[in-house]
């Protein structure tokens, strides 16, 4: 039973490998973003089209790869998927310097890169369930959220500085291989360490019967789809806030506030730092403060972040950058609560043989939210000529998430003496 299982200290090394491969993923994702002007010039296409190809392709194929990888992790295991993800990242990234201005080859390499997202993202729930006791799984999920944001920050810093020395965006992309190579070395060392605690019920007839029907039962359970909806809405809020708020802060009135790109960068940097802090602490908040209540943790995360993002439209807040520098970091702190809590909920409540599939399904569908998040926000902005309508939509989406989260219920487990499982 889990209470008497010994979880080896080696689990922290496994967690380190997960965090590095996660950071490597988001470094590769964001590295082209600061160079988009140079990319559009070299490819002789407008910045909008360049962004759609380089960044949009990542979002679409990354989400799709999550749906596929969720099934693979349950079949082949966490470590193999981590290694596969690293290899998928490394090979096309190494080939970028050879692509030149060949748009077709660049699209192919970027598409292959994006397929590494699934193996990296879908393993989280399974890794947490296999290596960590239930009381630490929220912390594990939160730390991966920190690594996700940390990779974005590293990418924003390293990509432009590397370009300043290489004077080529494709060569710069090649240098980004360092991160997934480090991750691969760590992942390759895992099989040489202690094994995670075994699930003691795997061989019993009852356990086999439960495992065989667990995924079908999960798909028939409203909680599963409510959880997926919360992940989808969280991704929408994340994308909408990060895409809309910088422009709202920077662009001159009446469209925005007119504080300029430098101030927008500083304020969004604060938002990102506190988003990381929220991810770092949400495990303790979920486990200790809310006693593993996903309803409370996700609900409060959505409500507070919705209210605060809406408040940046109020004259008393928008009128001074100093006010925004208080509101935006707090918003980021609470917005970070949703995704790690969803992963912790999955790792605690679902049978270990289907955790990868449920995680992949949640994040696969959830990551598609970036598409309507960008499209709807852009359409409203174009139609109204200001950011208020777009920010209002993001606010309403978060409020909807808060409402839906209140219908989440812990799934019935087989017994406290056995691994978490979904029952009929």
Secondary structure, DSSP 8 states (H G I E B T S, - for coil): -GGG----TTHHHHHHHHHHHHHHHHHHHHTTGGGHHHHHHHHTS-HHHHHIIIIIHHHHHHHHHHHHHHHHHHHH-HHHHHHHHHHHHHHHHHHGGGTTT-HHHHHHHHHHHHTHHHHHHHTHHHHHHHHS-HHHHHHHHHHHHHHHHHHHHHHHHHHHHHHHHH--HHHHHHHTHHHHHHHHHHHHHGGGS------TTTTSHHHHHHHHHHHHHHHT-HHHHHHHHHHHHHHHHHHHHHHHHHHHHHS-TTTS---HHHHHHHHHHHHHHHHHHHHHHHHHIIIIISTT-HHHHHHHHHHHHHHHHHHTTSHHHHT-HHHHHHHHHHHHHHHTHHHHHHHHHHHHHS-TTTHHHHHHHHHHHHHTHHHHHHHHHHHHHHHHSSSHHHHHHHHHHHHHHHHHHTT------S-TTS------
